[in-house]
């Protein structure tokens, strides 16, 4: 079983991100379970979303404490929280970053991929919501899902112009990371 933990703030689309990622795995004939965890239930409060993926049905319903993969939507969370808690020694993290933020160094054989997802999304979507950019980067960094499957999952979640902009954003995230692999 593979486990993914997403760090964000309430209102930043972490649940949608987890749902799209789970759908992309499902379209690749995997069992996927995506779910959120809230602390204080208010806009802007730190929260997590999780995805579990396996070849067999998933019965485990607890939070992900030892993720294989991390997606950090809001890098300011890394100032006050240890987003790497329980992160496996050979794990892969995809982190939305911006200039001036200090990102902790990886340990052991961990791989950390940084990209300005919000800046990329602002150019493509017109809003600094880098979630689908991060999902494209995740696909490139991990090799766990195909870009085509991710695009299908985005099309299932969104429609019309919103879907097309998010597909373009996912492709941009994929292309940003692919040469760095």
C-alpha positions in Angstrom: 0.0 0.0 0.0 1.2 3.5 -0.8 0.2 6.5 1.3 0.1 10.2 0.5 -0.3 13.1 2.9 -1.3 16.5 1.7 -0.6 19.6 3.9 -2.7 22.7 3.3 -4.9 25.2 5.0 -8.7 24.8 5.0 -10.1 26.4 1.8 -7.0 25.7 -0.4 -8.5 22.8 -2.1 -6.7 19.9 -0.4 -9.8 17.7 -0.4 -10.3 18.3 -4.1 -6.6 17.6 -4.7 -6.9 14.2 -2.8 -10.1 13.4 -4.7 -8.6 14.0 -8.1 -5.4 12.0 -7.1 -7.5 9.1 -5.9 -9.6 9.2 -9.1 -6.4 9.2 -11.2 -5.2 6.1 -9.4 -8.7 4.5 -9.7 -8.5 5.1 -13.5 -5.2 3.2 -13.4 -7.1 0.1 -11.9 -6.0 0.7 -8.4 -8.1 0.9 -5.2 -7.9 4.4 -3.8 -9.3 6.0 -0.6 -9.1 9.8 -0.2 -10.3 11.6 3.0 -9.6 14.8 5.0 -8.7 15.5 8.6 -9.5 18.9 10.1 -8.2 20.4 13.3 -10.1 23.7 13.9 -12.8 23.7 11.3 -12.3 27.3 10.0 -11.0 28.8 6.8 -7.2 29.1 6.9 -6.7 26.5 9.7 -4.0 23.9 9.0 -5.5 20.6 7.7 -4.5 17.4 6.0 -6.0 15.3 3.3 -4.8 11.7 2.7 -4.9 9.2 -0.1 -4.2 5.5 0.3 -3.6 3.4 -2.8 -3.3 -0.4 -3.2 -4.0 -3.3 -5.6 -6.5 -4.7 -3.1 -9.5 -3.1 -1.3 -8.4 -0.7 1.4 -9.9 -1.2 4.9 -7.6 1.0 6.9 -9.4 4.3 7.9 -6.9 6.0 10.1 -4.8 9.1 9.3 -1.6 8.6 7.3 1.3 8.8 9.8 4.1 7.4 7.6 3.6 8.7 4.1 5.4 7.5 1.1 4.6 10.8 -0.6 4.0 14.3 0.5 2.3 17.2 -1.3 2.6 20.5 0.5 0.1 23.0 -0.9 0.9 25.8 1.6 4.7 26.0 2.3 4.1 28.4 5.2 3.0 25.4 7.2 6.6 24.2 7.2 7.5 27.1 9.5 5.4 25.9 12.4 4.8 22.3 11.7 7.1 19.4 10.9 5.4 18.3 7.6 8.1 15.6 7.4 6.9 13.8 10.5 6.8 10.1 9.7 7.9 10.7 6.1 9.6 7.5 4.9 13.3 7.5 4.3 12.9 6.9 0.6 9.8 9.1 0.2 9.1 11.8 -2.4 7.8 15.3 -1.6 6.3 17.8 -4.0 6.3 21.3 -2.4 4.7 24.5 -3.6 7.3 27.2 -2.9 8.0 30.8 -3.4 11.1 33.0 -3.1 12.2 33.6 0.5 10.8 30.5 2.1 13.2 28.2 3.9 12.5 24.6 3.0 13.9 21.9 5.3 16.5 19.6 3.7 15.6 16.0 2.9 17.0 13.2 5.0 18.2 9.7 4.0 17.1 8.9 0.4 14.2 11.3 0.4 13.6 13.4 -2.8 12.2 16.9 -2.6 10.8 18.6 -5.7 10.1 22.3 -5.4 8.0 24.4 -7.8 6.2 27.7 -7.8 2.8 26.1 -8.3 0.8 29.2 -7.3 2.8 31.4 -9.7 2.3 28.8 -12.5 -1.5 28.6 -11.8 -1.8 32.4 -11.7 -0.5 32.6 -15.2 -2.7 29.8 -16.5 -5.8 29.9 -14.4 -5.7 33.5 -13.3 -5.8 32.6 -9.6 -3.0 31.4 -7.4 -4.5 27.9 -6.8 -1.6 25.5 -7.6 -3.3 22.2 -6.7 -3.5 20.8 -10.2 0.0 22.1 -10.9 1.2 20.1 -7.9 -0.7 17.0 -9.1 1.1 17.2 -12.5 4.4 17.6 -10.6 3.5 14.6 -8.4 2.9 12.5 -11.5 6.3 13.4 -13.0 8.2 13.1 -9.7 6.8 9.7 -8.6 5.9 7.9 -11.8 2.9 6.6 -9.9 0.2 7.9 -12.2 0.3 8.7 -15.9 -0.4 12.2 -17.0 -3.3 11.0 -19.2 -4.9 9.4 -16.2 -4.5 12.6 -14.2 -6.1 14.6 -17.1 -9.1 12.1 -17.2 -9.5 12.6 -13.4 -9.4 16.4 -13.8 -12.0 16.1 -16.6 -14.2 14.1 -14.3 -14.0 16.7 -11.5 -14.3 19.9 -13.6 -16.0 20.8 -16.8 -15.7 23.3 -19.6 -13.2 26.1 -19.4 -12.3 25.3 -15.8 -11.3 21.8 -16.8 -9.2 23.0 -19.7 -7.3 25.5 -17.5 -6.7 22.9 -14.8 -5.5 20.4 -17.4 -3.1 23.0 -18.8 -1.9 23.6 -15.2 -1.4 19.9 -14.5 0.7 19.6 -17.8 2.8 22.7 -16.7 3.5 21.1 -13.3 4.5 17.8 -15.1 6.8 19.6 -17.5 8.4 21.7 -14.7 9.4 18.5 -12.8 10.1 16.1 -15.6 13.5 17.5 -16.6 14.6 17.5 -12.9 14.0 13.8 -12.4 
